[in-house]
Amino acid sequence: MLELDQLLQRLACPRDKSPLTLTGSALPHTTNEIVCQRGHRYPVVDGVPVLLLQEVELDYRGTYHRTLKQARGEEPLRDYPAKLAPGAVDPYVQVYLGSTCGRLYTPAHGKLEQHPFPEIELPDADGATLLDLGSNWGRWSVAAARKGYDVIGMDPDLEGIRAARRIAVQQGVSSNYIVADARHLPFPEGAFDIVYSFSVLQHLPKEHVRQSLAEVHRVLKPSGRSLIQMASLTGVRSLYNYLRIRWKRGFKGPAQIDVRHWTWRELHDAFGGLIGPTRIRVDSFLSLNIQPADLEFMLPWHQRVVRVAQALEALSRRVPGLKYLADSVFVESSRDER
Ligand SMILES: [Zn+2]
């Protein structure tokens, strides 16, 4: 993990993208603040740069506002241990696994015996820079770091980022973490070879996703690419849920579902228009964020769902139209020149 002043050299003001320096703080709850060349100030809380815009409104499950309150010293940090014992599972992960990794994981609450690190679909790298957009406790960051990526994980949830730092230290990986907002990325232009994001942007309103994609384009190197998981409107399960909710609530007004579903056309238009040449491929059928490596954490019924999903995935490689019925897709874009 980089020292704070080294990490700051890789960051920029989320408002005006000017360089940042460390300075003392007059605030009672923090000894350091970060200041940009134009005087915008951001607190460092428990060693974590909190690079959020105070005025931005977004209340995703309350975490954004909790972080802002904690950053202002109006709400205490949660009482988690500063360091994890070898082999211990982080208490944050025990409690929050269901909300960060999906409902199929709920039975595992409090009973995990190890951190569920997934396999990341990226080639091995020799120090290529990777932004884990919406990293939370860092499952993908650790997976990428183990493949040789130089990772910065970011998330608006301060407690998720504190957990990510504890886990990185315990696991002996060198990934770095900050608190930030995908719509206002605190990095200079061309900072990353890869932007990776899983089960994050699918939760944001589409306008916020488009703002975030423009930022992804800005922070990618000219040869860079992004790999972003999204939810497809034409997925089997998505269609079923959509119709079920519409049946109950009528066809007027927003459906009030947590995940925003996109058509393949919408994804091509947004990602192609804002980042560059785009290809969509199947991630999974039926569920949005199951990882085959995690079968052991699930109930038998859920394990069967995962096996059916895997069979559909295999079939979709031979039956062309079947891909449109996938619920979760990876959108892969190469950055174009503007
Ligand atoms: Zn600034």
Residues whose N, C-alpha, C, O or C-beta is under 5 A from the ligand:
A	BS01	ZN	C13 R15 D16 C36 R38 H40
